[in-house]
Amino acid sequence: MNDIKEAGEIEKFEKRKKEIEKKYKNLNTERLRFLDQHIFRSMANLTFFFEYLAKYPILLDIYEDHVMELLGIDQPSSDKTPNNFIFDRFLNSIIRSSVTSKKLSLLNSMQYIIYQELINLSGSVLGDENLDIVSQDTYRPLYWIQILLKVSQTISDYKNKTTSNYKKRETIKRPVKF
């Protein structure tokens, strides 16, 4: 009698497990569809748009006011603190939501772009005689980020090797390639 009762409970458990797995699969499919159709496409569209603005300066003349509005820079707000701009909020939310090694990779990328732009601007604005000073000062944060990134990656690699239940992320085929 006991065996029959246990078999019935096992059957119920297996049925419930399959239902949960099906719901999880459906949710995962919906999540990927949403990311593909909205988030990744939007990012690709914005990237394409800004690359063309950089490539063709005449477009920047046409779209500059709209770009400033999009980034929240020309908002008629009484609070013009840097954290009020949508662009700052966007970058802050990306950096704050990332894990350490990924956060450092993002910071490294942003700092390198800033470094390059400051070097380009300083030569034309301050003159070539000040280029070394600007280069050294702007390279220091980039250098520290790169050191922290290497240390973080070394620690992460060690943890991944020593963790037996480490699961590799599955490759997802996206309709938009960056």
PyMOL commands that place a pseudoatom at each C-alpha (Angstrom):
pseudoatom trace, name=CA, resn=MET, resi=1, chain=A, elem=C, hetatm=0, pos=[0.000, 0.000, 0.000]
pseudoatom trace, name=CA, resn=ASN, resi=2, chain=A, elem=C, hetatm=0, pos=[2.797, 2.355, 0.903]
pseudoatom trace, name=CA, resn=ASP, resi=3, chain=A, elem=C, hetatm=0, pos=[4.563, 1.666, -2.414]
pseudoatom trace, name=CA, resn=ILE, resi=4, chain=A, elem=C, hetatm=0, pos=[1.429, 2.610, -4.376]
pseudoatom trace, name=CA, resn=LYS, resi=5, chain=A, elem=C, hetatm=0, pos=[1.117, 5.867, -2.444]
pseudoatom trace, name=CA, resn=GLU, resi=6, chain=A, elem=C, hetatm=0, pos=[4.788, 6.707, -3.060]
pseudoatom trace, name=CA, resn=ALA, resi=7, chain=A, elem=C, hetatm=0, pos=[4.453, 5.876, -6.783]
pseudoatom trace, name=CA, resn=GLY, resi=8, chain=A, elem=C, hetatm=0, pos=[1.496, 8.270, -7.024]
pseudoatom trace, name=CA, resn=GLU, resi=9, chain=A, elem=C, hetatm=0, pos=[3.475, 11.024, -5.315]
pseudoatom trace, name=CA, resn=ILE, resi=10, chain=A, elem=C, hetatm=0, pos=[6.424, 10.441, -7.621]
pseudoatom trace, name=CA, resn=GLU, resi=11, chain=A, elem=C, hetatm=0, pos=[4.084, 10.665, -10.628]
pseudoatom trace, name=CA, resn=LYS, resi=12, chain=A, elem=C, hetatm=0, pos=[2.637, 13.949, -9.338]
pseudoatom trace, name=CA, resn=PHE, resi=13, chain=A, elem=C, hetatm=0, pos=[6.139, 15.254, -8.688]
pseudoatom trace, name=CA, resn=GLU, resi=14, chain=A, elem=C, hetatm=0, pos=[7.308, 14.329, -12.215]
pseudoatom trace, name=CA, resn=LYS, resi=15, chain=A, elem=C, hetatm=0, pos=[4.200, 15.923, -13.752]
pseudoatom trace, name=CA, resn=ARG, resi=16, chain=A, elem=C, hetatm=0, pos=[4.732, 19.129, -11.749]
pseudoatom trace, name=CA, resn=LYS, resi=17, chain=A, elem=C, hetatm=0, pos=[8.424, 19.141, -12.669]
pseudoatom trace, name=CA, resn=LYS, resi=18, chain=A, elem=C, hetatm=0, pos=[7.544, 18.944, -16.390]
pseudoatom trace, name=CA, resn=GLU, resi=19, chain=A, elem=C, hetatm=0, pos=[5.021, 21.782, -15.997]
pseudoatom trace, name=CA, resn=ILE, resi=20, chain=A, elem=C, hetatm=0, pos=[7.637, 23.975, -14.311]
pseudoatom trace, name=CA, resn=GLU, resi=21, chain=A, elem=C, hetatm=0, pos=[10.245, 23.137, -16.968]
pseudoatom trace, name=CA, resn=LYS, resi=22, chain=A, elem=C, hetatm=0, pos=[7.729, 24.017, -19.712]
pseudoatom trace, name=CA, resn=LYS, resi=23, chain=A, elem=C, hetatm=0, pos=[6.893, 27.357, -18.038]
pseudoatom trace, name=CA, resn=TYR, resi=24, chain=A, elem=C, hetatm=0, pos=[10.598, 28.106, -17.631]
pseudoatom trace, name=CA, resn=LYS, resi=25, chain=A, elem=C, hetatm=0, pos=[11.252, 27.297, -21.301]
pseudoatom trace, name=CA, resn=ASN, resi=26, chain=A, elem=C, hetatm=0, pos=[8.334, 29.512, -22.382]
pseudoatom trace, name=CA, resn=LEU, resi=27, chain=A, elem=C, hetatm=0, pos=[9.519, 32.390, -20.168]
pseudoatom trace, name=CA, resn=ASN, resi=28, chain=A, elem=C, hetatm=0, pos=[13.061, 32.027, -21.466]
pseudoatom trace, name=CA, resn=THR, resi=29, chain=A, elem=C, hetatm=0, pos=[11.815, 32.031, -25.065]
pseudoatom trace, name=CA, resn=GLU, resi=30, chain=A, elem=C, hetatm=0, pos=[9.726, 35.149, -24.389]
pseudoatom trace, name=CA, resn=ARG, resi=31, chain=A, elem=C, hetatm=0, pos=[12.670, 36.868, -22.673]
pseudoatom trace, name=CA, resn=LEU, resi=32, chain=A, elem=C, hetatm=0, pos=[14.949, 36.187, -25.647]
pseudoatom trace, name=CA, resn=ARG, resi=33, chain=A, elem=C, hetatm=0, pos=[12.263, 37.326, -28.101]
pseudoatom trace, name=CA, resn=PHE, resi=34, chain=A, elem=C, hetatm=0, pos=[11.815, 40.588, -26.194]
pseudoatom trace, name=CA, resn=LEU, resi=35, chain=A, elem=C, hetatm=0, pos=[15.559, 41.204, -26.034]
pseudoatom trace, name=CA, resn=ASP, resi=36, chain=A, elem=C, hetatm=0, pos=[15.991, 40.444, -29.748]
pseudoatom trace, name=CA, resn=GLN, resi=37, chain=A, elem=C, hetatm=0, pos=[13.023, 42.454, -30.986]
pseudoatom trace, name=CA, resn=HIS, resi=38, chain=A, elem=C, hetatm=0, pos=[13.376, 45.494, -28.748]
pseudoatom trace, name=CA, resn=ILE, resi=39, chain=A, elem=C, hetatm=0, pos=[16.556, 45.926, -26.736]
pseudoatom trace, name=CA, resn=PHE, resi=40, chain=A, elem=C, hetatm=0, pos=[19.207, 44.634, -29.155]
pseudoatom trace, name=CA, resn=ARG, resi=41, chain=A, elem=C, hetatm=0, pos=[17.555, 46.264, -32.179]
pseudoatom trace, name=CA, resn=SER, resi=42, chain=A, elem=C, hetatm=0, pos=[17.267, 49.584, -30.369]
pseudoatom trace, name=CA, resn=MET, resi=43, chain=A, elem=C, hetatm=0, pos=[20.925, 49.444, -29.390]
pseudoatom trace, name=CA, resn=ALA, resi=44, chain=A, elem=C, hetatm=0, pos=[21.893, 48.548, -32.963]
pseudoatom trace, name=CA, resn=ASN, resi=45, chain=A, elem=C, hetatm=0, pos=[19.796, 51.429, -34.318]
pseudoatom trace, name=CA, resn=LEU, resi=46, chain=A, elem=C, hetatm=0, pos=[21.335, 53.929, -31.895]
pseudoatom trace, name=CA, resn=THR, resi=47, chain=A, elem=C, hetatm=0, pos=[24.837, 52.653, -32.654]
pseudoatom trace, name=CA, resn=PHE, resi=48, chain=A, elem=C, hetatm=0, pos=[24.247, 52.902, -36.398]
pseudoatom trace, name=CA, resn=PHE, resi=49, chain=A, elem=C, hetatm=0, pos=[22.788, 56.400, -35.995]
pseudoatom trace, name=CA, resn=PHE, resi=50, chain=A, elem=C, hetatm=0, pos=[25.702, 57.714, -33.905]
pseudoatom trace, name=CA, resn=GLU, resi=51, chain=A, elem=C, hetatm=0, pos=[28.301, 56.091, -36.171]
pseudoatom trace, name=CA, resn=TYR, resi=52, chain=A, elem=C, hetatm=0, pos=[26.787, 57.902, -39.137]
pseudoatom trace, name=CA, resn=LEU, resi=53, chain=A, elem=C, hetatm=0, pos=[26.745, 61.180, -37.225]
pseudoatom trace, name=CA, resn=ALA, resi=54, chain=A, elem=C, hetatm=0, pos=[30.460, 60.706, -36.530]
pseudoatom trace, name=CA, resn=LYS, resi=55, chain=A, elem=C, hetatm=0, pos=[31.197, 59.719, -40.123]
pseudoatom trace, name=CA, resn=TYR, resi=56, chain=A, elem=C, hetatm=0, pos=[29.175, 62.502, -41.754]
pseudoatom trace, name=CA, resn=PRO, resi=57, chain=A, elem=C, hetatm=0, pos=[29.434, 65.759, -39.770]
pseudoatom trace, name=CA, resn=ILE, resi=58, chain=A, elem=C, hetatm=0, pos=[26.773, 67.412, -41.919]
pseudoatom trace, name=CA, resn=LEU, resi=59, chain=A, elem=C, hetatm=0, pos=[24.248, 65.029, -40.321]
pseudoatom trace, name=CA, resn=LEU, resi=60, chain=A, elem=C, hetatm=0, pos=[25.292, 66.274, -36.896]
pseudoatom trace, name=CA, resn=ASP, resi=61, chain=A, elem=C, hetatm=0, pos=[24.378, 69.797, -37.961]
pseudoatom trace, name=CA, resn=ILE, resi=62, chain=A, elem=C, hetatm=0, pos=[20.916, 68.528, -38.900]
pseudoatom trace, name=CA, resn=TYR, resi=63, chain=A, elem=C, hetatm=0, pos=[20.345, 66.289, -35.867]
pseudoatom trace, name=CA, resn=GLU, resi=64, chain=A, elem=C, hetatm=0, pos=[22.352, 68.018, -33.115]
pseudoatom trace, name=CA, resn=ASP, resi=65, chain=A, elem=C, hetatm=0, pos=[19.337, 69.470, -31.293]
pseudoatom trace, name=CA, resn=HIS, resi=66, chain=A, elem=C, hetatm=0, pos=[17.559, 66.109, -31.418]
pseudoatom trace, name=CA, resn=VAL, resi=67, chain=A, elem=C, hetatm=0, pos=[20.654, 64.280, -30.152]
pseudoatom trace, name=CA, resn=MET, resi=68, chain=A, elem=C, hetatm=0, pos=[21.008, 66.714, -27.253]
pseudoatom trace, name=CA, resn=GLU, resi=69, chain=A, elem=C, hetatm=0, pos=[17.346, 66.196, -26.435]
pseudoatom trace, name=CA, resn=LEU, resi=70, chain=A, elem=C, hetatm=0, pos=[17.739, 62.398, -26.684]
pseudoatom trace, name=CA, resn=LEU, resi=71, chain=A, elem=C, hetatm=0, pos=[20.688, 62.477, -24.277]
pseudoatom trace, name=CA, resn=GLY, resi=72, chain=A, elem=C, hetatm=0, pos=[18.841, 64.862, -21.965]
pseudoatom trace, name=CA, resn=ILE, resi=73, chain=A, elem=C, hetatm=0, pos=[21.447, 67.600, -22.255]
pseudoatom trace, name=CA, resn=ASP, resi=74, chain=A, elem=C, hetatm=0, pos=[19.198, 70.360, -23.570]
pseudoatom trace, name=CA, resn=GLN, resi=75, chain=A, elem=C, hetatm=0, pos=[16.263, 69.640, -21.279]
pseudoatom trace, name=CA, resn=PRO, resi=76, chain=A, elem=C, hetatm=0, pos=[14.673, 72.813, -19.904]
pseudoatom trace, name=CA, resn=SER, resi=77, chain=A, elem=C, hetatm=0, pos=[15.250, 71.642, -16.364]
pseudoatom trace, name=CA, resn=SER, resi=78, chain=A, elem=C, hetatm=0, pos=[16.140, 73.783, -13.388]
pseudoatom trace, name=CA, resn=ASP, resi=79, chain=A, elem=C, hetatm=0, pos=[18.229, 70.874, -12.065]
pseudoatom trace, name=CA, resn=LYS, resi=80, chain=A, elem=C, hetatm=0, pos=[21.252, 70.739, -14.378]
pseudoatom trace, name=CA, resn=THR, resi=81, chain=A, elem=C, hetatm=0, pos=[23.297, 68.434, -12.177]
pseudoatom trace, name=CA, resn=PRO, resi=82, chain=A, elem=C, hetatm=0, pos=[25.268, 65.845, -14.176]
pseudoatom trace, name=CA, resn=ASN, resi=83, chain=A, elem=C, hetatm=0, pos=[23.218, 62.953, -12.758]
pseudoatom trace, name=CA, resn=ASN, resi=84, chain=A, elem=C, hetatm=0, pos=[20.030, 64.511, -14.131]
pseudoatom trace, name=CA, resn=PHE, resi=85, chain=A, elem=C, hetatm=0, pos=[21.057, 63.898, -17.759]
pseudoatom trace, name=CA, resn=ILE, resi=86, chain=A, elem=C, hetatm=0, pos=[19.567, 60.740, -19.267]
pseudoatom trace, name=CA, resn=PHE, resi=87, chain=A, elem=C, hetatm=0, pos=[22.973, 59.871, -20.716]
pseudoatom trace, name=CA, resn=ASP, resi=88, chain=A, elem=C, hetatm=0, pos=[24.560, 59.932, -17.250]
pseudoatom trace, name=CA, resn=ARG, resi=89, chain=A, elem=C, hetatm=0, pos=[21.720, 57.875, -15.823]
pseudoatom trace, name=CA, resn=PHE, resi=90, chain=A, elem=C, hetatm=0, pos=[22.112, 55.393, -18.683]
pseudoatom trace, name=CA, resn=LEU, resi=91, chain=A, elem=C, hetatm=0, pos=[25.858, 54.944, -18.128]
pseudoatom trace, name=CA, resn=ASN, resi=92, chain=A, elem=C, hetatm=0, pos=[25.500, 54.820, -14.345]
pseudoatom trace, name=CA, resn=SER, resi=93, chain=A, elem=C, hetatm=0, pos=[22.837, 52.124, -14.527]
pseudoatom trace, name=CA, resn=ILE, resi=94, chain=A, elem=C, hetatm=0, pos=[24.964, 50.008, -16.868]
pseudoatom trace, name=CA, resn=ILE, resi=95, chain=A, elem=C, hetatm=0, pos=[28.054, 50.273, -14.695]
pseudoatom trace, name=CA, resn=ARG, resi=96, chain=A, elem=C, hetatm=0, pos=[26.240, 49.748, -11.404]
pseudoatom trace, name=CA, resn=SER, resi=97, chain=A, elem=C, hetatm=0, pos=[24.421, 46.667, -12.639]
pseudoatom trace, name=CA, resn=SER, resi=98, chain=A, elem=C, hetatm=0, pos=[27.539, 44.867, -13.881]
pseudoatom trace, name=CA, resn=VAL, resi=99, chain=A, elem=C, hetatm=0, pos=[29.662, 42.364, -12.036]
pseudoatom trace, name=CA, resn=THR, resi=100, chain=A, elem=C, hetatm=0, pos=[33.190, 43.447, -11.225]
pseudoatom trace, name=CA, resn=SER, resi=101, chain=A, elem=C, hetatm=0, pos=[35.197, 42.084, -14.171]
pseudoatom trace, name=CA, resn=LYS, resi=102, chain=A, elem=C, hetatm=0, pos=[32.541, 43.160, -16.677]
pseudoatom trace, name=CA, resn=LYS, resi=103, chain=A, elem=C, hetatm=0, pos=[32.261, 46.541, -14.983]
pseudoatom trace, name=CA, resn=LEU, resi=104, chain=A, elem=C, hetatm=0, pos=[36.011, 47.017, -15.262]
pseudoatom trace, name=CA, resn=SER, resi=105, chain=A, elem=C, hetatm=0, pos=[35.877, 46.064, -18.957]
pseudoatom trace, name=CA, resn=LEU, resi=106, chain=A, elem=C, hetatm=0, pos=[33.215, 48.735, -19.523]
pseudoatom trace, name=CA, resn=LEU, resi=107, chain=A, elem=C, hetatm=0, pos=[35.194, 51.297, -17.548]
pseudoatom trace, name=CA, resn=ASN, resi=108, chain=A, elem=C, hetatm=0, pos=[38.331, 50.409, -19.491]
pseudoatom trace, name=CA, resn=SER, resi=109, chain=A, elem=C, hetatm=0, pos=[36.521, 50.900, -22.788]
pseudoatom trace, name=CA, resn=MET, resi=110, chain=A, elem=C, hetatm=0, pos=[34.973, 54.218, -21.713]
pseudoatom trace, name=CA, resn=GLN, resi=111, chain=A, elem=C, hetatm=0, pos=[38.236, 55.503, -20.255]
pseudoatom trace, name=CA, resn=TYR, resi=112, chain=A, elem=C, hetatm=0, pos=[40.119, 54.628, -23.443]
pseudoatom trace, name=CA, resn=ILE, resi=113, chain=A, elem=C, hetatm=0, pos=[37.592, 56.530, -25.554]
pseudoatom trace, name=CA, resn=ILE, resi=114, chain=A, elem=C, hetatm=0, pos=[37.857, 59.507, -23.186]
pseudoatom trace, name=CA, resn=TYR, resi=115, chain=A, elem=C, hetatm=0, pos=[41.655, 59.290, -23.305]
pseudoatom trace, name=CA, resn=GLN, resi=116, chain=A, elem=C, hetatm=0, pos=[41.685, 59.329, -27.121]
pseudoatom trace, name=CA, resn=GLU, resi=117, chain=A, elem=C, hetatm=0, pos=[39.234, 62.227, -27.332]
pseudoatom trace, name=CA, resn=LEU, resi=118, chain=A, elem=C, hetatm=0, pos=[41.106, 64.322, -24.764]
pseudoatom trace, name=CA, resn=ILE, resi=119, chain=A, elem=C, hetatm=0, pos=[44.360, 63.784, -26.654]
pseudoatom trace, name=CA, resn=ASN, resi=120, chain=A, elem=C, hetatm=0, pos=[42.690, 64.805, -29.917]
pseudoatom trace, name=CA, resn=LEU, resi=121, chain=A, elem=C, hetatm=0, pos=[41.041, 67.859, -28.363]
pseudoatom trace, name=CA, resn=SER, resi=122, chain=A, elem=C, hetatm=0, pos=[44.035, 68.978, -26.304]
pseudoatom trace, name=CA, resn=GLY, resi=123, chain=A, elem=C, hetatm=0, pos=[46.279, 69.202, -29.336]
pseudoatom trace, name=CA, resn=SER, resi=124, chain=A, elem=C, hetatm=0, pos=[43.880, 71.530, -31.132]
pseudoatom trace, name=CA, resn=VAL, resi=125, chain=A, elem=C, hetatm=0, pos=[42.708, 73.500, -28.078]
pseudoatom trace, name=CA, resn=LEU, resi=126, chain=A, elem=C, hetatm=0, pos=[45.787, 73.690, -25.847]
pseudoatom trace, name=CA, resn=GLY, resi=127, chain=A, elem=C, hetatm=0, pos=[48.493, 73.250, -28.432]
pseudoatom trace, name=CA, resn=ASP, resi=128, chain=A, elem=C, hetatm=0, pos=[50.994, 70.445, -28.950]
pseudoatom trace, name=CA, resn=GLU, resi=129, chain=A, elem=C, hetatm=0, pos=[53.297, 71.684, -26.163]
pseudoatom trace, name=CA, resn=ASN, resi=130, chain=A, elem=C, hetatm=0, pos=[50.733, 70.618, -23.543]
pseudoatom trace, name=CA, resn=LEU, resi=131, chain=A, elem=C, hetatm=0, pos=[49.980, 67.278, -25.167]
pseudoatom trace, name=CA, resn=ASP, resi=132, chain=A, elem=C, hetatm=0, pos=[52.416, 65.320, -22.939]
pseudoatom trace, name=CA, resn=ILE, resi=133, chain=A, elem=C, hetatm=0, pos=[50.883, 66.669, -19.738]
pseudoatom trace, name=CA, resn=VAL, resi=134, chain=A, elem=C, hetatm=0, pos=[47.342, 65.891, -20.845]
pseudoatom trace, name=CA, resn=SER, resi=135, chain=A, elem=C, hetatm=0, pos=[48.412, 62.473, -22.104]
pseudoatom trace, name=CA, resn=GLN, resi=136, chain=A, elem=C, hetatm=0, pos=[50.043, 61.509, -18.800]
pseudoatom trace, name=CA, resn=ASP, resi=137, chain=A, elem=C, hetatm=0, pos=[47.188, 62.804, -16.678]
pseudoatom trace, name=CA, resn=THR, resi=138, chain=A, elem=C, hetatm=0, pos=[44.473, 61.134, -18.721]
pseudoatom trace, name=CA, resn=TYR, resi=139, chain=A, elem=C, hetatm=0, pos=[46.381, 57.858, -19.071]
pseudoatom trace, name=CA, resn=ARG, resi=140, chain=A, elem=C, hetatm=0, pos=[46.685, 57.272, -15.304]
pseudoatom trace, name=CA, resn=PRO, resi=141, chain=A, elem=C, hetatm=0, pos=[43.018, 56.272, -14.718]
pseudoatom trace, name=CA, resn=LEU, resi=142, chain=A, elem=C, hetatm=0, pos=[43.155, 54.067, -17.811]
pseudoatom trace, name=CA, resn=TYR, resi=143, chain=A, elem=C, hetatm=0, pos=[46.292, 52.368, -16.516]
pseudoatom trace, name=CA, resn=TRP, resi=144, chain=A, elem=C, hetatm=0, pos=[44.734, 51.707, -13.085]
pseudoatom trace, name=CA, resn=ILE, resi=145, chain=A, elem=C, hetatm=0, pos=[41.568, 50.300, -14.639]
pseudoatom trace, name=CA, resn=GLN, resi=146, chain=A, elem=C, hetatm=0, pos=[43.686, 47.960, -16.779]
pseudoatom trace, name=CA, resn=ILE, resi=147, chain=A, elem=C, hetatm=0, pos=[45.596, 46.745, -13.712]
pseudoatom trace, name=CA, resn=LEU, resi=148, chain=A, elem=C, hetatm=0, pos=[42.368, 46.136, -11.778]
pseudoatom trace, name=CA, resn=LEU, resi=149, chain=A, elem=C, hetatm=0, pos=[40.885, 44.372, -14.792]
pseudoatom trace, name=CA, resn=LYS, resi=150, chain=A, elem=C, hetatm=0, pos=[43.847, 41.977, -15.041]
pseudoatom trace, name=CA, resn=VAL, resi=151, chain=A, elem=C, hetatm=0, pos=[43.695, 41.209, -11.321]
pseudoatom trace, name=CA, resn=SER, resi=152, chain=A, elem=C, hetatm=0, pos=[39.928, 40.707, -11.476]
pseudoatom trace, name=CA, resn=GLN, resi=153, chain=A, elem=C, hetatm=0, pos=[40.204, 38.395, -14.491]
pseudoatom trace, name=CA, resn=THR, resi=154, chain=A, elem=C, hetatm=0, pos=[42.923, 36.366, -12.776]
pseudoatom trace, name=CA, resn=ILE, resi=155, chain=A, elem=C, hetatm=0, pos=[40.729, 35.932, -9.688]
pseudoatom trace, name=CA, resn=SER, resi=156, chain=A, elem=C, hetatm=0, pos=[37.697, 35.105, -11.852]
pseudoatom trace, name=CA, resn=ASP, resi=157, chain=A, elem=C, hetatm=0, pos=[39.692, 32.538, -13.863]
pseudoatom trace, name=CA, resn=TYR, resi=158, chain=A, elem=C, hetatm=0, pos=[40.880, 30.905, -10.641]
pseudoatom trace, name=CA, resn=LYS, resi=159, chain=A, elem=C, hetatm=0, pos=[37.339, 30.747, -9.234]
pseudoatom trace, name=CA, resn=ASN, resi=160, chain=A, elem=C, hetatm=0, pos=[36.024, 29.252, -12.472]
pseudoatom trace, name=CA, resn=LYS, resi=161, chain=A, elem=C, hetatm=0, pos=[38.700, 26.544, -12.465]
pseudoatom trace, name=CA, resn=THR, resi=162, chain=A, elem=C, hetatm=0, pos=[38.086, 25.620, -8.840]
pseudoatom trace, name=CA, resn=THR, resi=163, chain=A, elem=C, hetatm=0, pos=[34.282, 25.640, -8.977]
pseudoatom trace, name=CA, resn=SER, resi=164, chain=A, elem=C, hetatm=0, pos=[33.027, 22.235, -10.029]
pseudoatom trace, name=CA, resn=ASN, resi=165, chain=A, elem=C, hetatm=0, pos=[29.469, 23.305, -10.793]
pseudoatom trace, name=CA, resn=TYR, resi=166, chain=A, elem=C, hetatm=0, pos=[30.497, 26.190, -13.053]
pseudoatom trace, name=CA, resn=LYS, resi=167, chain=A, elem=C, hetatm=0, pos=[28.065, 26.327, -15.943]
pseudoatom trace, name=CA, resn=LYS, resi=168, chain=A, elem=C, hetatm=0, pos=[29.121, 27.941, -19.212]
pseudoatom trace, name=CA, resn=ARG, resi=169, chain=A, elem=C, hetatm=0, pos=[26.664, 30.368, -20.722]
pseudoatom trace, name=CA, resn=GLU, resi=170, chain=A, elem=C, hetatm=0, pos=[24.934, 29.027, -23.780]
pseudoatom trace, name=CA, resn=THR, resi=171, chain=A, elem=C, hetatm=0, pos=[25.551, 30.832, -27.066]
pseudoatom trace, name=CA, resn=ILE, resi=172, chain=A, elem=C, hetatm=0, pos=[22.475, 32.665, -28.256]
pseudoatom trace, name=CA, resn=LYS, resi=173, chain=A, elem=C, hetatm=0, pos=[22.030, 33.463, -31.939]
pseudoatom trace, name=CA, resn=ARG, resi=174, chain=A, elem=C, hetatm=0, pos=[20.904, 37.056, -32.231]
pseudoatom trace, name=CA, resn=PRO, resi=175, chain=A, elem=C, hetatm=0, pos=[19.347, 38.668, -35.311]
pseudoatom trace, name=CA, resn=VAL, resi=176, chain=A, elem=C, hetatm=0, pos=[21.551, 41.727, -34.748]
pseudoatom trace, name=CA, resn=LYS, resi=177, chain=A, elem=C, hetatm=0, pos=[25.333, 41.413, -34.788]
pseudoatom trace, name=CA, resn=PHE, resi=178, chain=A, elem=C, hetatm=0, pos=[27.467, 44.109, -33.185]
for i in range(1, 178): cmd.bond("trace and resi %d" % i, "trace and resi %d" % (i + 1))
show_as sticks, trace
zoom trace
